């Protein structure tokens, strides 16, 4: 028996219009599937209802994959695929496998000869880079910076040095309730002429994308980033 296909299904980043960020073909694929691997079943069921699935939500096969999933559990998640079922992999927001625990499952799927099909949708990381004006030909995504204030400033200085030396855009994120502390650390640690992009609530009605030199950010009121999904782009090149 041929194995099924693992579809990487993107979802909106916020309360935005579904048709503005998810192509019709992606919605159609999601509607056909009855097997899903998701970060949180409750959120996934709400998203599938929004996608317009014709299937009864309670009848679907749905398994969890999140930061608490152990590597030894991944093989079990692939069993429906090996039995011939197509399966959709969904994140809480954006694209599966990018800054997301789904990458581990995708890697294992390749080793088992399972076809992996990425579908088009919004990536906050790429959208922030596109809108930043930083070097789109050379960039690095750094994930989360240290929570400790001293270690965070050291990490920022290192990123700034790398950006200056390599002419490289440095992209990172933070837990939303710590966005303000990160923003303050960036203003304190970076050179006045370094560019900082703040990309908040991307693709939503409250979207804000602004690029300023650090010196200019210091002269302006700080943007409202508290508990709001934000991507930061640093460019000293």
N, C-alpha and C positions, 0 to 999 in steps of 0.2 A: 504493500500500500504506500502511495506517495504521501509525504507529510504535507500538512497545510502550510499556509503562508502567515507569517507574523507581520501584521500591519501596524505601523507606528502612526497612531491617529492623534494629530494635534488638536488642541481645544483652545477656546478663547482665553485671553489673559485676564479678562475681567467682565464686567457687565456691559459688554459691547454688543453690537449687532452681529449675529451669527454669520449672516451672508457677507458681511464686510471683511471678515478675516478667515473664513473657512470656505474653500471652493465647493461647488455643488457635488463634484465627483467624490470628494472626501466624505461629505455627508451621506451620499448614496452608499459608499462602502461601509460606513459605520452602521447604516440602517440594515444591511444584509447580515451582519455578524450576530452570532448568538453566544460567542465565547469571548471573554474579556479578562485581561490582567490589568489591575488598576491600583492606584495609590490609596484611594479611599472609596469603598463601594457606594456610600451614600451620595458623595459628590458625583461619582461616575454615573449612577442611575439618573440623577437629575440632568446631567449633560446628555445622556442618551435619549431621554425624554425630549429635551430641547432639539436634539438632532432629528427627532421624528421617527424613532425606531417603531416598527409595526409589531414588534415582539413584546410579549408580556414580560415586564422587568423581573418579576419574581421567578420566571422560568429560565432565566439566563444563567449560564455558568460564569461565575465571577470569582477571581482569586486576587488576593492582595499582594502587592509588591511595593514595599516602602523601605525606609532607611533601617528598619528593624529586621527585615528579611535576611536570614542567614544564607550564605552561599550554598550550603548543602540542601537548601529547600528549593533552589532554582530548577533542578531537574524535574521535580514534581510539576512545576508550572508549565513545562514543555510537553507534558503527556498528551493533552488534547491535540496539539500540533502533530505529534508523532503518530497519533491515531487518525490523522487526516482532516482535522477540523482547522479552518481558518480562525485566527485569534487576533483580536485588537488589543494593542498595548496603549494605555492612556495615562498621562500625567495629571496632576492637579491643575496645571496651567501650562500652556505653551506646548513645546515639542518634546515627546518622549526621548529619553536617551541623552539629552543635552542638559547638563546640570541636574541630573535626575537619576534615581536608582535603576531605571530601566536599562541603562547601558550594560549592566552585568548580565542581564537576561539576553540581550541582543548578542553579546559576545559568545555566550554559551550556545545560542541558537545556530550561529555560524559553524561552531565545531560539530554540531549534530546534522549539518547539511540542510537546515531549515531555511527556506527563502525568507528574506527580510525585505519588506517593502515600506520605505519611508514615504509618508504623504505630506503634501504641502500645507503649511499653516504658520502661525505667528511664533517667532522666536524673539523674546525680549532682548536677548543678547545681541543678535544681529540687527534688530531694529534700532537699538541704542547706538551701535557702531555706525550704521548708515546715517543717522541723524547728527552724529557728533562732529563731523568735520575732521576727525583724527585719521590716521593712516589706515585705510581700509585694505591695504595690501600686506600689511604686517601687523598682527595683533595677537594678544594672548588673553584668554579668559582665566582668571585666577580664583574663581569661586568666592568663598568667604575669607575675609581677613581676620586676624586674631581679635578676640573679644577684649583681651587685656589692653588697657590704654597704652602702656609703654610699648608692648610688642606690636600693637597696631601701628603706632607712629614709625617704628623701625621698619615694618613691612612696607608702609607707604613710601618712605624715603628710598627703599631699595627698588620699588616699582618705578619711582620717578627717575632714578639713576639709569635703570634698564631702558626706560622709554627714551631718555635723552641720548644714551649711547647707541641704541639700536634703531632709533626713530620708529618706535613700536607703540601702538595703542595698548594700554593696559585696562582691561575690563574686569569689574568685580561687583559683587552684590553683598547685601547684608540682611540679617533678620530685620523685618520692617520696624520693630520697636527700637532698634539700635541705629537706625538711619541717621538720626540727628547727631549722635556721638561720632559716627564715622565722618559725617560732613564736617564737624568741628575739627576733627583730627586732620582731615585733608587740608583745611585752611591753615592749621598751625604748623604742619610739617612740610608743606610744599613751597617751592620758589614762587615769587610773585607772578612770573610770566608763564608758569605752567598752566595749560588748559585743563579745565575740569568740566565734564559734561554730566548733568543730572537728567536722567530719563525716568520719569515717574508715571505710573498708571498708563502705560503704553496701550494704544488702540482704544482707549475708553474716552468718554466725554470729558474727563478730568485730566487728560494727558498733558504733561509738561515735559518739554525737552529743551534744555538751555545749555549752551557752552559759553563759558566765561574764563578769562584769566583769573587765577587765584586772587590777585589784587583787586579785581573788580567784584568778585564774589564777596570779599570782605567789606566792600562799600555798600552792598545791597542787603536788603532784608533776606534772611535765610528762607529758602523755599519750604513749604509745608511737606515734610517727608514722613512724619510720624505714622507708623503702622500702615504705610502705603508702599506697595511694591515698587522698588526703585533699582535701576541699574546705573552704575557709575563708570565713566570712561575718563582715564587720565592720559594726557598726552603732553610730553615735554620735548618732543622731537622737532 
